[in-house]
Amino acid sequence: MSPDLSAPNVSRGKLRLVGLLALIVAAAIVVSGLVTRANGHARLRQWTDEQAVPTVAVVAPGTQGEGATLDLPGRLEAYARAPLYARISGYLKSWKADIGTPVKAGQLLAEIETPDLDQQLAQARADLANAKANADLAVTTARRWQSMVATGAVSKQAADEKSADAEAKLALVKSAQANVDRMITMKGFARIVAPFDGIVTARQTDVGALINAGASGAGQELFVVSDTKKLRVYVSVPQTYVPSIPPGTKATITVPERPGAKYEATVEASSQAVNVASGSTLMQLAVDNASGELLPGGFANVSLDLPHNAALNVPSSALIFDKSGLRVATVGADGKVVLKQVTIARDLGKVVELGSGLAPGDRVIESPPDGIADGDVVRVAEKDAAKAPPAAAKKG
């Protein structure tokens, strides 16, 4: 049997085919790696370009919540308060009501012993008796002289002089009577009485104390009677808010000694003037205190109701302070930044009320990045998910 001379050629052909296939596979792997790497770099470049555009969170200006009320410190005062002073001098004989005692109008609070006034009253009564006696004699004399004029025993001039003297003596009687009445009236002031229904909120005297007359100088305050069934609340309102708080505006009162308790009050009057030192207007509110829980003279927090559209508020972090002044960054419909000049009406801490510069429909950047400028392109952050950077292709 002769040998097959074509076998080596077949083997070499197979080897060439296998090598060619291996070369093709290797080339495909290399090309695939290069394409994958190029795509990864392209995606990374795209993501990097996207990250160059700032992502910002936006909020709409608020018009309610904290902007609907105005919280200010206030001062409680009795609706009627009467410091009582002595109208006459003497010594305190007794007192009938101590602090915290409810009293009625006309109720006796204290009595003053007045030895000096008693002597003056006795003298005035004696002077009145003397004046009456002199007047009676003068009137009798004048009548007699008038009767003698017809007989010619006395002249008409002399009779007229006696009549004038009688009239003068009668005038002295009236003067003496007025002096007695004055002394009696002064003696009535020895009784210190309550001017109206209320509570004794102060007693500054005691039995045996020397009492000096008058509300000034040496005079001293003996008692204070206050009507606490209704209280006045005084609060200084910034000038900006005065037009928004007319009489009749409702308010809520809270006091530190009764946490959680709230009391309704109503604006009654305004001073109609601005205090030069504070730039505020004093307003008076009335609050019912029939329960006696509120204490006159105490501090109160006053929360005044304002119209819901009184002012727009934004987060404090949205404000930009630079050489151009106070501004807020907003996002326009085209995704570009628009910086708006604003003014602050009231700082509430985390929230700031603006007096001007914004519209209710503006989209305000909550925390604008440093160096933000008009016309910058920004992307509004998605609330549901944050984008993550794609993974770069591994090197082969």
Wavefront OBJ file of the C-alpha trace (Angstrom):
o trace
v 0.000 0.000 0.000
v 1.475 3.312 -1.042
v 1.633 6.247 1.474
v -0.838 9.357 1.338
v 1.412 12.217 0.248
v -1.369 14.893 0.797
v -1.698 14.346 4.624
v 0.933 16.925 5.635
v -0.703 19.492 3.375
v -4.106 18.849 5.045
v -2.638 19.238 8.514
v -0.981 22.502 7.559
v -4.260 23.770 6.098
v -6.151 22.984 9.294
v -3.517 24.711 11.338
v -3.761 27.792 9.175
v -7.550 27.786 9.500
v -7.402 27.414 13.285
v -4.820 30.206 13.498
v -6.965 32.452 11.328
v -9.993 31.805 13.465
v -8.004 32.480 16.625
v -6.734 35.700 15.118
v -10.270 36.769 14.222
v -11.520 35.953 17.734
v -8.653 37.884 19.320
v -9.304 40.845 17.081
v -13.003 40.745 17.975
v -12.177 40.707 21.684
v -9.805 43.633 21.302
v -12.311 45.618 19.239
v -15.090 44.842 21.710
v -12.914 46.028 24.611
v -12.000 49.196 22.803
v -15.661 49.934 21.990
v -16.766 49.213 25.562
v -14.045 51.454 26.947
v -14.948 54.224 24.536
v -18.619 53.976 25.469
v -17.717 54.077 29.183
v -15.569 57.131 28.702
v -18.364 58.779 26.727
v -20.903 58.078 29.457
v -18.473 59.337 32.106
v -17.840 62.481 30.081
v -21.599 63.035 29.707
v -22.194 62.541 33.417
v -19.301 64.904 34.215
v -20.769 67.548 31.931
v -24.148 67.113 33.594
v -22.608 67.537 37.042
v -21.090 70.828 35.928
v -24.651 72.206 35.916
v -25.573 72.939 39.596
v -28.497 71.015 41.011
v -30.656 73.163 43.257
v -33.728 72.699 45.428
v -36.496 75.243 44.953
v -39.367 76.362 47.192
v -42.382 78.573 46.651
v -42.712 81.736 48.784
v -45.102 81.133 51.680
v -48.025 83.389 52.565
v -49.455 81.531 55.536
v -48.209 79.715 58.640
v -45.774 81.922 60.479
v -46.622 84.858 58.210
v -50.260 84.859 59.361
v -49.504 86.045 62.901
v -47.340 88.681 64.525
v -45.863 87.689 67.901
v -44.875 90.578 70.166
v -44.267 91.112 73.895
v -47.024 92.933 75.753
v -47.823 94.353 79.179
v -50.979 93.601 81.157
v -52.668 96.424 83.048
v -55.888 96.644 85.036
v -58.732 98.134 83.032
v -59.214 100.664 85.851
v -56.552 101.379 88.486
v -56.900 103.986 91.234
v -54.073 104.907 93.645
v -55.726 106.373 96.752
v -54.120 109.305 98.598
v -55.232 111.208 101.675
v -56.915 114.595 101.163
v -56.309 115.529 104.802
v -53.457 115.092 107.251
v -53.631 113.084 110.445
v -52.955 109.608 111.800
v -54.320 106.345 110.450
v -56.942 105.221 112.918
v -57.705 101.838 111.283
v -57.738 99.972 107.959
v -60.445 97.544 106.865
v -59.103 95.835 103.699
v -55.754 94.232 102.948
v -54.188 93.286 99.597
v -56.189 90.790 97.576
v -59.483 91.781 99.205
v -62.431 92.226 96.805
v -64.212 95.504 97.531
v -67.363 97.274 96.362
v -67.720 100.903 95.327
v -68.011 103.077 98.457
v -66.734 100.372 100.804
v -64.664 101.717 103.734
v -60.951 100.937 103.432
v -59.482 103.042 106.244
v -60.189 105.904 108.670
v -57.911 108.825 109.495
v -57.898 110.538 112.876
v -57.789 114.339 112.335
v -57.378 116.288 115.601
v -56.163 119.443 113.824
v -59.075 119.450 111.415
v -61.530 118.854 114.266
v -60.292 122.011 116.000
v -60.463 123.991 112.774
v -64.056 122.837 112.274
v -64.966 123.898 115.818
v -63.416 127.312 115.197
v -65.258 127.666 111.892
v -68.573 126.889 113.591
v -67.839 129.489 116.283
v -67.005 132.061 113.610
v -70.304 131.226 111.897
v -72.251 131.768 115.139
v -70.508 135.105 115.684
v -71.226 136.189 112.111
v -74.906 135.274 112.493
v -75.208 137.273 115.712
v -73.589 140.328 114.145
v -75.778 139.976 111.060
v -78.982 139.736 113.128
v -78.046 142.905 115.040
v -77.135 144.742 111.848
v -80.443 143.767 110.180
v -82.475 144.921 113.214
v -80.571 148.218 113.374
v -81.081 148.858 109.666
v -84.849 148.325 109.973
v -85.098 150.756 112.888
v -83.127 153.445 111.082
v -85.271 153.044 107.993
v -88.404 153.534 110.109
v -86.970 156.755 111.589
v -86.299 158.303 108.199
v -90.024 159.212 107.825
v -90.001 161.150 111.110
v -86.898 163.071 110.177
v -84.974 161.802 113.192
v -82.203 160.432 110.999
v -81.022 161.264 107.542
v -81.605 159.099 104.528
v -77.822 158.725 104.141
v -77.386 157.355 107.659
v -80.234 154.850 107.183
v -78.705 153.632 103.893
v -75.347 153.138 105.625
v -76.994 150.929 108.252
v -78.698 148.874 105.509
v -75.384 148.388 103.682
v -73.734 147.319 106.927
v -76.481 144.726 107.443
v -75.922 143.332 103.924
v -72.181 143.115 104.580
v -72.794 141.227 107.817
v -75.126 138.809 105.985
v -72.365 138.212 103.416
v -69.989 137.399 106.266
v -72.511 134.822 107.484
v -72.497 133.158 104.058
v -68.694 133.169 104.034
v -68.541 131.599 107.471
v -71.148 129.015 106.447
v -69.096 128.123 103.340
v -66.026 127.695 105.526
v -67.939 125.341 107.843
v -69.228 123.367 104.856
v -65.674 123.103 103.524
v -64.432 121.795 106.842
v -67.248 119.249 106.991
v -66.402 118.115 103.464
v -62.744 117.807 104.415
v -63.745 115.802 107.465
v -65.527 113.397 105.119
v -62.169 112.628 103.517
v -61.115 111.044 106.790
v -62.886 107.961 105.412
v -60.922 106.291 102.606
v -63.424 104.399 100.419
v -63.174 102.282 97.269
v -63.950 104.309 94.105
v -65.316 101.275 92.205
v -65.732 97.523 92.428
v -62.367 95.821 92.323
v -59.515 94.303 94.309
v -57.087 95.970 96.704
v -53.766 95.411 94.939
v -51.598 97.499 97.292
v -51.648 98.776 100.901
v -48.846 101.153 101.825
v -49.856 102.221 105.344
v -50.669 100.876 108.793
v -52.377 101.890 112.040
v -50.756 104.908 113.686
v -48.881 106.045 110.580
v -48.576 109.790 110.015
v -50.668 110.718 106.986
v -49.723 113.714 104.863
v -52.285 115.173 102.507
v -51.812 115.283 98.750
v -50.738 113.036 95.884
v -47.401 114.809 95.411
v -44.691 116.134 97.624
v -44.993 114.601 101.074
v -48.219 112.739 100.250
v -48.023 108.958 100.156
v -50.043 106.313 98.352
v -52.259 104.540 100.890
v -54.101 101.950 98.789
v -54.430 100.867 95.155
v -57.768 99.512 93.946
v -57.827 97.787 90.555
v -60.650 96.475 88.408
v -59.188 93.182 87.114
v -62.334 91.625 85.619
v -61.141 93.076 82.333
v -57.537 93.914 81.478
v -55.814 96.185 79.027
v -52.879 94.808 77.039
v -50.348 97.297 75.699
v -48.105 96.235 72.815
v -45.731 98.153 70.545
v -46.372 97.237 66.899
v -43.671 97.878 64.251
v -44.646 100.665 61.878
v -44.734 98.278 58.883
v -47.618 96.278 60.359
v -49.766 99.119 61.724
v -52.043 99.333 58.619
v -52.663 95.565 58.871
v -53.901 95.777 62.487
v -57.017 97.992 62.643
v -59.297 98.157 65.721
v -61.218 94.913 66.028
v -58.269 92.702 65.075
v -58.224 89.488 67.090
v -55.216 88.310 69.098
v -54.209 85.410 71.327
v -52.598 86.056 74.720
v -50.295 83.634 76.544
v -48.528 84.148 79.875
v -45.503 82.296 81.294
v -47.186 81.366 84.582
v -49.930 79.400 82.790
v -48.258 77.332 80.042
v -50.686 76.000 77.482
v -53.471 78.437 78.405
v -54.626 80.881 75.718
v -56.823 83.964 76.085
v -58.649 85.838 73.351
v -58.116 89.595 73.054
v -59.306 92.353 70.719
v -57.527 95.503 69.544
v -59.417 98.509 70.956
v -57.309 101.535 70.113
v -54.046 102.797 68.664
v -51.952 105.778 69.718
v -52.017 106.928 66.061
v -48.370 107.966 66.378
v -44.963 106.386 65.879
v -42.455 106.407 68.716
v -39.296 108.025 67.358
v -36.980 105.892 69.497
v -38.489 102.473 68.706
v -40.204 103.062 65.367
v -43.369 101.407 66.683
v -46.959 102.356 67.499
v -48.517 101.647 70.894
v -51.749 99.661 70.651
v -54.282 98.782 73.336
v -56.100 95.456 73.474
v -58.820 94.277 75.857
v -58.957 90.771 77.321
v -61.622 89.301 79.578
v -60.327 88.255 83.003
v -63.485 87.256 84.851
v -61.690 84.133 86.086
v -58.884 86.216 87.587
v -56.171 84.059 86.014
v -54.307 86.978 84.417
v -52.293 89.270 86.687
v -52.135 93.024 85.997
v -48.629 94.357 85.597
v -47.372 91.060 84.173
v -45.697 90.127 80.887
v -47.719 88.532 78.098
v -46.954 87.221 74.631
v -49.368 88.729 72.105
v -50.017 86.875 68.852
v -51.873 89.206 66.477
v -53.775 87.801 63.509
v -52.595 89.265 60.207
v -54.149 88.991 56.744
v -52.853 85.872 54.963
v -51.458 87.992 52.146
v -49.683 90.411 54.435
v -46.199 89.246 53.378
v -44.321 86.495 51.559
v -41.849 84.407 53.515
v -38.831 82.380 52.373
v -36.195 80.288 54.189
v -33.366 82.339 55.676
v -30.893 80.204 53.690
v -32.317 81.631 50.447
v -30.966 85.127 51.118
v -27.836 86.311 49.312
v -25.806 89.144 50.864
v -23.171 90.683 48.592
v -21.993 94.017 47.233
v -25.216 94.312 45.239
v -27.299 94.223 48.406
v -29.863 91.708 49.587
v -31.120 89.382 46.877
v -32.895 86.082 46.308
v -32.095 83.616 43.488
v -35.056 82.297 41.510
v -35.308 79.809 38.645
v -37.049 80.961 35.467
v -39.100 78.856 33.075
v -35.999 78.323 30.888
v -34.017 76.855 33.810
v -31.834 79.950 34.176
v -31.158 81.891 37.365
v -32.842 85.267 37.945
v -31.571 87.289 40.919
v -34.181 89.570 42.515
v -33.593 92.456 44.913
v -35.686 92.054 48.103
v -36.328 93.803 51.414
v -36.859 92.154 54.803
v -40.022 92.994 56.705
v -39.474 90.676 59.674
v -36.881 88.070 60.684
v -38.548 84.983 62.169
v -35.387 82.910 62.514
v -35.548 80.017 60.054
v -38.056 81.973 57.963
v -37.802 85.592 56.793
v -40.767 87.743 55.789
v -40.085 89.881 52.736
v -41.509 93.334 52.263
v -40.961 93.496 48.518
v -39.178 91.908 45.547
v -40.917 88.530 45.112
v -44.112 87.302 43.491
v -46.159 84.372 44.866
v -45.401 82.226 41.791
v -41.594 82.571 41.913
v -39.439 79.453 42.330
v -36.878 80.391 44.998
v -33.588 78.489 45.297
v -33.530 77.263 48.891
v -29.719 77.269 49.295
v -28.056 79.024 46.352
v -24.448 77.871 45.622
v -21.575 80.305 46.008
v -20.912 82.540 43.031
v -24.329 82.059 41.467
v -25.109 84.775 38.926
v -27.875 85.968 36.649
v -28.306 83.700 33.622
v -26.580 80.638 35.126
v -28.136 77.346 34.027
v -29.272 75.135 36.907
v -31.106 71.884 37.245
v -33.966 71.533 39.716
v -33.373 68.599 42.051
v -35.694 65.618 41.805
v -37.378 64.865 45.105
v -37.802 61.126 44.545
v -34.233 59.962 43.705
v -30.745 61.276 43.192
v -28.717 60.396 40.187
v -25.510 58.360 40.693
v -22.435 58.486 38.398
v -22.068 55.540 35.944
v -19.259 53.026 36.469
v -16.234 53.488 34.182
v -15.129 50.536 32.078
v -12.314 48.457 33.471
v -9.076 48.533 31.634
v -8.367 45.336 29.630
l 1 2 3 4 5 6 7 8 9 10 11 12 13 14 15 16 17 18 19 20 21 22 23 24 25 26 27 28 29 30 31 32 33 34 35 36 37 38 39 40 41 42 43 44 45 46 47 48 49 50 51 52 53 54 55 56 57 58 59 60 61 62 63 64 65 66 67 68 69 70 71 72 73 74 75 76 77 78 79 80 81 82 83 84 85 86 87 88 89 90 91 92 93 94 95 96 97 98 99 100 101 102 103 104 105 106 107 108 109 110 111 112 113 114 115 116 117 118 119 120 121 122 123 124 125 126 127 128 129 130 131 132 133 134 135 136 137 138 139 140 141 142 143 144 145 146 147 148 149 150 151 152 153 154 155 156 157 158 159 160 161 162 163 164 165 166 167 168 169 170 171 172 173 174 175 176 177 178 179 180 181 182 183 184 185 186 187 188 189 190 191 192 193 194 195 196 197 198 199 200 201 202 203 204 205 206 207 208 209 210 211 212 213 214 215 216 217 218 219 220 221 222 223 224 225 226 227 228 229 230 231 232 233 234 235 236 237 238 239 240 241 242 243 244 245 246 247 248 249 250 251 252 253 254 255 256 257 258 259 260 261 262 263 264 265 266 267 268 269 270 271 272 273 274 275 276 277 278 279 280 281 282 283 284 285 286 287 288 289 290 291 292 293 294 295 296 297 298 299 300 301 302 303 304 305 306 307 308 309 310 311 312 313 314 315 316 317 318 319 320 321 322 323 324 325 326 327 328 329 330 331 332 333 334 335 336 337 338 339 340 341 342 343 344 345 346 347 348 349 350 351 352 353 354 355 356 357 358 359 360 361 362 363 364 365 366 367 368 369 370 371 372 373 374 375 376 377 378 379 380 381 382 383 384 385 386 387 388 389 390 391 392 393 394 395 396
